[in-house]
């Protein structure tokens, strides 16, 4: 993945987690949280954007 920093920043932002905490996670753990972050985003901001 070319933009791994942006990927980690998005996970941190959606989960309201400090970026250093996300950067300290293993890559597979970040990927698991990515799925959770996408679900949360689609149920909150996604509704406002009209994604749902």
PyMOL commands that place a pseudoatom at each C-alpha (Angstrom):
pseudoatom trace, name=CA, resn=UNK, resi=1, chain=A, elem=C, hetatm=0, pos=[0.000, 0.000, 0.000]
pseudoatom trace, name=CA, resn=UNK, resi=2, chain=A, elem=C, hetatm=0, pos=[1.469, 3.295, -1.075]
pseudoatom trace, name=CA, resn=UNK, resi=3, chain=A, elem=C, hetatm=0, pos=[-0.373, 5.595, 1.330]
pseudoatom trace, name=CA, resn=UNK, resi=4, chain=A, elem=C, hetatm=0, pos=[-0.052, 3.654, 4.591]
pseudoatom trace, name=CA, resn=UNK, resi=5, chain=A, elem=C, hetatm=0, pos=[0.212, 6.868, 6.605]
pseudoatom trace, name=CA, resn=UNK, resi=6, chain=A, elem=C, hetatm=0, pos=[-3.093, 8.115, 5.229]
pseudoatom trace, name=CA, resn=UNK, resi=7, chain=A, elem=C, hetatm=0, pos=[-4.592, 4.704, 5.915]
pseudoatom trace, name=CA, resn=UNK, resi=8, chain=A, elem=C, hetatm=0, pos=[-3.453, 4.831, 9.554]
pseudoatom trace, name=CA, resn=UNK, resi=9, chain=A, elem=C, hetatm=0, pos=[-4.592, 8.455, 9.874]
pseudoatom trace, name=CA, resn=UNK, resi=10, chain=A, elem=C, hetatm=0, pos=[-8.071, 7.562, 8.634]
pseudoatom trace, name=CA, resn=UNK, resi=11, chain=A, elem=C, hetatm=0, pos=[-8.372, 4.721, 11.147]
pseudoatom trace, name=CA, resn=UNK, resi=12, chain=A, elem=C, hetatm=0, pos=[-7.208, 7.023, 13.941]
pseudoatom trace, name=CA, resn=UNK, resi=13, chain=A, elem=C, hetatm=0, pos=[-9.592, 9.770, 12.888]
pseudoatom trace, name=CA, resn=UNK, resi=14, chain=A, elem=C, hetatm=0, pos=[-12.713, 7.631, 12.617]
pseudoatom trace, name=CA, resn=UNK, resi=15, chain=A, elem=C, hetatm=0, pos=[-11.986, 5.829, 15.890]
pseudoatom trace, name=CA, resn=UNK, resi=16, chain=A, elem=C, hetatm=0, pos=[-10.939, 9.062, 17.666]
pseudoatom trace, name=CA, resn=UNK, resi=17, chain=A, elem=C, hetatm=0, pos=[-7.671, 7.395, 18.604]
pseudoatom trace, name=CA, resn=UNK, resi=18, chain=A, elem=C, hetatm=0, pos=[-4.350, 9.237, 18.845]
pseudoatom trace, name=CA, resn=UNK, resi=19, chain=A, elem=C, hetatm=0, pos=[-2.293, 8.635, 15.715]
pseudoatom trace, name=CA, resn=UNK, resi=20, chain=A, elem=C, hetatm=0, pos=[0.766, 7.412, 17.671]
pseudoatom trace, name=CA, resn=UNK, resi=21, chain=A, elem=C, hetatm=0, pos=[-1.410, 4.679, 19.183]
pseudoatom trace, name=CA, resn=UNK, resi=22, chain=A, elem=C, hetatm=0, pos=[-2.467, 3.493, 15.737]
pseudoatom trace, name=CA, resn=UNK, resi=23, chain=A, elem=C, hetatm=0, pos=[1.093, 3.705, 14.433]
pseudoatom trace, name=CA, resn=UNK, resi=24, chain=A, elem=C, hetatm=0, pos=[2.217, 1.514, 17.356]
pseudoatom trace, name=CA, resn=UNK, resi=25, chain=A, elem=C, hetatm=0, pos=[-0.181, -1.258, 16.272]
pseudoatom trace, name=CA, resn=UNK, resi=26, chain=A, elem=C, hetatm=0, pos=[0.927, -4.129, 14.084]
pseudoatom trace, name=CA, resn=UNK, resi=27, chain=A, elem=C, hetatm=0, pos=[-0.160, -3.873, 10.455]
pseudoatom trace, name=CA, resn=UNK, resi=28, chain=A, elem=C, hetatm=0, pos=[-2.638, -6.747, 10.728]
pseudoatom trace, name=CA, resn=UNK, resi=29, chain=A, elem=C, hetatm=0, pos=[-4.230, -5.108, 13.762]
pseudoatom trace, name=CA, resn=UNK, resi=30, chain=A, elem=C, hetatm=0, pos=[-4.643, -1.834, 11.846]
pseudoatom trace, name=CA, resn=UNK, resi=31, chain=A, elem=C, hetatm=0, pos=[-6.293, -3.742, 9.002]
pseudoatom trace, name=CA, resn=UNK, resi=32, chain=A, elem=C, hetatm=0, pos=[-8.773, -5.301, 11.423]
pseudoatom trace, name=CA, resn=UNK, resi=33, chain=A, elem=C, hetatm=0, pos=[-9.592, -1.876, 12.851]
pseudoatom trace, name=CA, resn=UNK, resi=34, chain=A, elem=C, hetatm=0, pos=[-9.940, -0.516, 9.298]
pseudoatom trace, name=CA, resn=UNK, resi=35, chain=A, elem=C, hetatm=0, pos=[-13.004, -2.720, 8.789]
pseudoatom trace, name=CA, resn=UNK, resi=36, chain=A, elem=C, hetatm=0, pos=[-14.495, -1.481, 12.048]
pseudoatom trace, name=CA, resn=UNK, resi=37, chain=A, elem=C, hetatm=0, pos=[-13.707, 2.144, 11.164]
pseudoatom trace, name=CA, resn=UNK, resi=38, chain=A, elem=C, hetatm=0, pos=[-15.427, 1.774, 7.786]
pseudoatom trace, name=CA, resn=UNK, resi=39, chain=A, elem=C, hetatm=0, pos=[-18.558, 0.390, 9.460]
pseudoatom trace, name=CA, resn=UNK, resi=40, chain=A, elem=C, hetatm=0, pos=[-18.629, 3.243, 11.958]
pseudoatom trace, name=CA, resn=UNK, resi=41, chain=A, elem=C, hetatm=0, pos=[-18.042, 5.839, 9.242]
pseudoatom trace, name=CA, resn=UNK, resi=42, chain=A, elem=C, hetatm=0, pos=[-20.802, 4.468, 7.035]
pseudoatom trace, name=CA, resn=UNK, resi=43, chain=A, elem=C, hetatm=0, pos=[-23.273, 4.517, 9.941]
pseudoatom trace, name=CA, resn=UNK, resi=44, chain=A, elem=C, hetatm=0, pos=[-22.436, 8.095, 10.961]
pseudoatom trace, name=CA, resn=UNK, resi=45, chain=A, elem=C, hetatm=0, pos=[-20.885, 10.388, 8.361]
pseudoatom trace, name=CA, resn=UNK, resi=46, chain=A, elem=C, hetatm=0, pos=[-21.904, 8.101, 5.516]
pseudoatom trace, name=CA, resn=UNK, resi=47, chain=A, elem=C, hetatm=0, pos=[-25.551, 8.775, 6.293]
pseudoatom trace, name=CA, resn=UNK, resi=48, chain=A, elem=C, hetatm=0, pos=[-24.931, 12.526, 6.084]
pseudoatom trace, name=CA, resn=UNK, resi=49, chain=A, elem=C, hetatm=0, pos=[-23.001, 12.144, 2.808]
pseudoatom trace, name=CA, resn=UNK, resi=50, chain=A, elem=C, hetatm=0, pos=[-25.782, 10.028, 1.344]
pseudoatom trace, name=CA, resn=UNK, resi=51, chain=A, elem=C, hetatm=0, pos=[-23.663, 6.869, 1.078]
pseudoatom trace, name=CA, resn=UNK, resi=52, chain=A, elem=C, hetatm=0, pos=[-26.456, 4.766, 2.549]
for i in range(1, 52): cmd.bond("trace and resi %d" % i, "trace and resi %d" % (i + 1))
show_as sticks, trace
zoom trace
